[in-house]
Amino acid sequence: MAAMMTPGSPVRLVPGPRRRSSNLVILLLVIIALLWSLVFHQNIGRGLHVTLDDIRDPLDAIVNNTLGFEKIFAISPAQRLDRRDAVVLASSATGFHVDFIDGLILDEDSAKELNDSKDSETVSVSRPHANAVQRIVADGIASALILEDDVDWDINLKMQLKGLALGSQQIPKINAPERNATTDSPYGDSWDVLWIGHCGMKCNSSSPVQVMPHDITAMPSRYLPPYLYDAPAGTGNNVRMTCIIEKAACSAAYAITYGASQKILAALTRLTDADNLDFPDLLSELCDNGSLECYSSYPSLVGRWKRGRREEYSSDNDQEAVDRQMSHSSGVMYSTLGNIEHILGGECTVRASIDDAIVPELNPDLFEVPHSFLQWTDKKGGHERAL
């Protein structure tokens, strides 16, 4: 019942429930602002400045124009302008910058002058990789991604590398949970080598494994090119795994740190004239003997681009024979070079490289890092933890 008021009585305003709630909200916001201001000024007094870097996702560095490394190098003979064109085109479409290191094309006489005891093919393939390593050490480069010039990669490479970074950050913490990061690298501070382009790898038996059970960019095993090592246990269609590796084969793409480059260069200087070890074997050996801590992903993140051959065809040639001569990607689901016309044409979607892909057409803007978890075994048994 409303209160009775007589003329001359003082007016008494009683706030209703809604006004009281509004006042409480305002009071709460004021208290929060005061507390935040107090903490902020205390941090400044202690030299702990609050900046955008404090709230930025560390994985965001991977989307820069060097994919979170200091440099990206592509090894390519100066004569192979076609391959250089392809690397520049694909990297521009994906959003990163590549510098070239000259590869070698040796005739028999040149190879003989260089070293009579070494196979000319081994020299021409391996020496440019050694030159890239030498460049990293000479210039004091903190980390670099090294590509061969016939590679192709998924248009979603940056998101794939974010997924890899989650693994390379968290895997070493299983055995050393108190370990604190001491580097600005989005890939963590434990790695020496990130072997992202290979033709087979073998996980270290004691390594925790990062599993992405539903990665639509992981090429099913039946479509992969021949790998020199068996697939890790638990892999299957659209399953991706990351682990510390013992061995790997082929050097299509790998990232190395400055410290790793020094160790690789030291190993190269110890080779004798009788050694005929090619570069991927040397790098794999350093991973296997514990000199380097090496991480890799299965399937390989980087594949190959098979350039077509122009030939005259008679009417007797069937379509299958013609198709085999066309340029195509190998080991990559949403090929950058295979989709280059769609990308340059401004289309929103790209096409899968295989007919029975789970997602035949994909909008890369909608692709996110797939859910993943860690698996490992210790004296207490098997464990699993979501990332």
Protein Blocks (a to p, Z undefined) as FASTA:
>chain_A
ZZdddehiacdddddfklmmmmmmmmmmmmmmmmmmmmmmmmmmnopacdfklmgcfklm
mmmmnnopabdcddddfklmmlmmmmmmmmmmnopacdddddddddfklmmmmomkbcfk
lmmmmmmmmmmmmmmmmnopabdcdddfkbccdfklmmmmmmmmmmmmmmmmmmmmmbcc
fbfbfnbjkbfbdcfbccbdcddfkbccdddfbbfkbccfklpccdfbdcdehiaehiac
ddddfbdehjfbccddfklmmmmmmmmmmpcfklccdfklmmmmmmmnomaccddddddf
bdcddddddddddfklcfklmmmmpccdehiablfklmmmmmmnopabdcdfbfkbfblb
acfklpccdddddddddfkbccdddZZ
